[in-house]
Amino acid sequence: MTESTEGRPSLEVCLSPALLHLYDVKNSIVVIIDVLRATSTICTALYNGAAKVIPVASVAECVNIGKQLGAITAGERDGKIAEGLEYGNSPFEYPRDFVEGKVLVLTTTNGTKLLHMAKDAIQIVTGSFPNLSAVCDYLVAQGKNVILGCAAWKDRVNMEDTLFAGAVVSRIRDHFNVNCDSALAAQTLYNLAKDDLFGFMQQASHYQRLARYGLEKDIRYCLTPDGANVLPLLRDGELVNAPMC
């Protein structure tokens, strides 16, 4: 979508990776959103001093790069630590005394897939509630077209990523041209849920999936704003902690 007659950049929400081909990625900043739990874990690791996070699509690639770099290899498939990897996708696995100064190689079910799909974007950043303010401040400061890309769940729209997209739209829409029904729908959903995100999420499929593994603490953290308020920015295939604008 091009800029409006008011000269404002566009703000759009892509609710699933299966829909990304419908959006003008090449002329936009893309925010990768995988609230439960990839993008929450990424910002937490960088907030706690990780040197960088390398997102990869497959477990085999994760293991190989980890061996080459002497890095932490981590990731999940369907909510559980992937076979062959050392660590999972919980933000609580990456405190400062463990991750500071280290490289984390990460593969996840949904988030890393979308990140690679958006490779032609002007810029790629990752967003989740723990770094909500950093993402919003950055997007306003850049003044470019934005696509909020939800990682979803195996291409099916999910609740938590839509809620985060709605939170961003709610905060920054006055700086953008919002002519996008999915953005308006996401904001409407967020407005319904914002007073109790954790309670609202209990009806969601991914909440129920992770709760079966006893991960309610992870879910609550991943829905709490600004606990790890840094900006992960993709540079040369690596996510680094970008200077705040």
N, C-alpha and C positions, 0 to 999 in steps of 0.2 A: 504494500500500500504506500502511496506517495504522501508527502506532507500535505496537510490541509491548507485551505486558502488563508488561514490565520498564520501560517508559517510554522505551526507546531509539528514536531515529529509524531509518528503514529505509535500507538501502544496496542498490541494485540496479544491474545492468549491462544496458544495451540494446546488443546486438551489431551492430545495423544501423539506419540511419535508417528503413528500411521497417517496423521494429517499434516505432517511437517512439509510435505512437498507442495502444499497449497499456499505456502507463505514465502515471502521474499527474503529468504535467509541472507542472501549475498549483500543486501543493503540494510542490514539490521544488526544490532547487538542482540544476541540470544542469551537468555538466562535459562540455564538448565536447572530444573526443579525436581528433586527426588527426596522429598521430606523424610520418608521412612525407608532407608535411612542414609543413603549415599551422600547427598549434599549436606546433610547435617553433620555427618562424620568428617567430611572433607574440611568444612570450615572449622570444626573443633580441633582437628589435628593441626591445621595451620595456626590457629589461635594459640595452641599450646606449643608452638615453636618448631613444628615439622619443617624441614628444609623445602620440601615440595611433595606434591601428590601426583603420581603418574597414573592416570586412568587408562585401563586397558579392557578390551572386550572379552578376552577368554582367560580361563584359569591357566592354560598352558603358557600363554604369553606373560601372565603375571609371574608365574614361577621362573621362567627364563630370564626376565628382566631383573627379578629379585636376586637371582644368582649372580648376574653380571655386575650389579651395583652394590651387592651386599645390603639390600634394602629389606624392609618389612614387607612381606607379601600377605595381602589381606583381601577378603571379599566374601560374598555370600551368593547362594543360589536358593531361591524360594525361602529366604529368611534365615537360613542356617549357614554356618561356616562351610565354605566350599571345600570339598575333598582335595587334599594336597596343599592347602594354604595354612599359614600359621595362625592367622587371626581373622576375626569376623568383621562385621559392619556396624558394630555398636560404638557410638561416640565415647562411651565410658572405657573402652579399651585403649584409648590414646591420651592418657594424662601427660602433663608436661615432663614428668620425671622419666617417662618411657620414650616419648616421641621426639623430644626436642633435638634439633639438629639432624634428624634422620630423614630418609626418603621412604615414603609409603607408596607401594604399588597396589592399586585397588581395582578390583573388578566386581561388578554388581549385576543383578538381574536386569535392571531397567535403566538406571541412570547413566552408566558408562556407554551404553548403546546409543542413547540419544545424543550424548556429547559428541560422539564420532559422526553421527548423522549431520550435525550442525557445523561441520568443520569449515564450511565456506563463509561463515558469518564474518561481519566486520570485527567483532570481538565476541568471545564466549566467557561468561562468568557463571558461577554456580550460586544458587540461592536456596535458602530454607529459613524457617523462623529464627533459628539462633543467629543468623546474620541479616535479618530483615532490614534494619536501618542502614547498614552498609550498602546493601544492594540498592535500596531506594535512593540514597544520597548519590551514589555513583551514576545511576541512570539519569537522574535529573541534571547532574553536572555535565554529562556527555552531550545531551541534547540531540541524540540520534534516534532513529526508528528502533523500536524494541519489540521483540517477540519473547513472551514468557512461555517457555517450552516445558510442558509437564511430561515427566518420564512415564507416568501412568503405571499400569500393571499389565505387562505383556500386551501392550497396545490398547488395553481397556481403560477408559477414563476412571480415575480414582478420586477419592474425596480429599485426601490431604494435600496433594499437589494443586488441586483446584482451589482449595482454601488459601494456600499461600499465594497463588497468583492473584486471587481476589484481594488479599491483604495489600499486595503491591499496588494493584489498580486503585484501591481505596486511598492509599497514601499519596500517589503521584499523578493521578489522572488530570489534575488541573494544569499540569505542564505539558500535556500530550493531547493529541487528537485521538479520541477513543470511538472508533466507528466499527465495532467488533462485538457481535452478540455474545461470543464466548467470554470476552472480557467482562461484559456487563453481567452475564450469568455468574461468573466467578465472584465478582464483587457482591452480588446479591446473596450468594451462598455464604460468603465470609461475614456479611452483616448479620445473617441469621445466627452464625456460630460464634462470633468473636467474644462474647461474654463468657463462654465456657467451651473452648476448643476441645479440650480433652473429653468432656462429657458428650459433646456433639459427635466426636469421632468414634465413640463406642458402637455406633450403628454401622460403621464402615467395614468393608471386607478385610482391608489390610490391618486394621486394629485387631480384628478377631483372629487373623492369621498369626500375627506376632504375639498376641496375648496368649495363645496356646503354648508358646515357648517361654512364657513368664517375662515378657519384655515390656510390661506396662511402664516401667521406669524410663526406658528408652523412648517410648512414645510420648510421655509427658515432657521429657527434655526436648524432643524434636519439635514440639508444638509451642515451646516457650520462646518468646522473642528476645533476641540480642544477648544470649548467653555466650556467644562466640562471634563477636561483631567484627569480622574481618571480611575482606573481599577476595575470594579465590578467582584468579584470572588465568585463563589458558594462554600459555606462551610456548610455542614449539612443542606442543603435545604434553606439556607439564603444567599443572596448576600451582601457582605461586601466590603468596600473600601480597596483593598489590597495595601500594601506598594509598591511604585514604585521600579522597579528593577534598 
